[in-house]
Structures are given as C-alpha cells and as structure tokens.
Amino acid sequence: GICISNDKLRKEVYNLKPLDHRLEYKEQNNFHIYDDSYSSNVVGFKNACELIYAQNSVKVLITPGIVDGGYYDKMLNQAIANYITKDFDDICLIENKSIIYIEEVLKLNNIRYQKFSSFKMAYSYIMSKYNNTKEIVNILIENDLPDCYLER
C-alpha cells in the first residue's frame, strides 16, 4: 500500500476546492453565497438549509424547487417545502410548474415568499434589498440556475 504522512494529508485536504455549483461558498462584501445550483434532491436540499439555519444573520433562499421530479414532482417539492418553513427571512421562488407544490405548503404555514420569472430577477431583487445593510446576508441558491427548464 501507499503511505502518506498526516501532515501531507492535512495539507492536501486543506487545499481541496469545492466543485462548481455544489454548495460552493463565495463572499461578495456582506453577501455570503452558498451556490448549490448544480442539481437538487430532498436530502441535499435539507442539508443545505440546515447549513444556512446555523448562520446568525439574514437568511435567503432562491430556488425553482426540484424541477425534474416527473411522477414524484408533488411529493418531492412538498418535502423540500417543509424544510424551508423554518427560518428564512426571504424566500424567492423561480416560476415553473413545480413551485405550486411549494406554494401550497408555504401558504398553509403562513410563510411569506415572492415569485420571480427568472433567477436573475430574484438575485437582483435580493442584492438591491440588502444593498445598504451592514449585516451578513446568507444566500442559498438551490437547484438549477438556467431560466428555461426542459420538460421531461
């Protein structure tokens, strides 16, 4: 077998870079962006929400939900909707056929949210809204970024 020292292993792990759009962390001034836009599933969505909930400042979610759930579309989106009722200051849904199931859960729980026709519009809204705040603004971008979704 191959032997590697603990120091070498520690150094290599420290220098690992996350994969693009897979809970990739970026800072832009007071905006802390958690980009999990590559794809989504219920477990990953829940884990990303828990990461944001652990932060001690403004919490924002931008998502179209799970857009390619097929037969399970309703079940999957209702499941993730139950995770986002907890502690977000702003929820921005990107319009598509899947968000109706998220909206049902949010309405039942009296959770305020906004709908946008594109990711760009939601992102611009958040950047503008929190532009003058000194607080840290944690933004979770969950699932696909493209503004056009393929029907399956």
Disulfide bonds with the S-S distance in Angstrom:
none
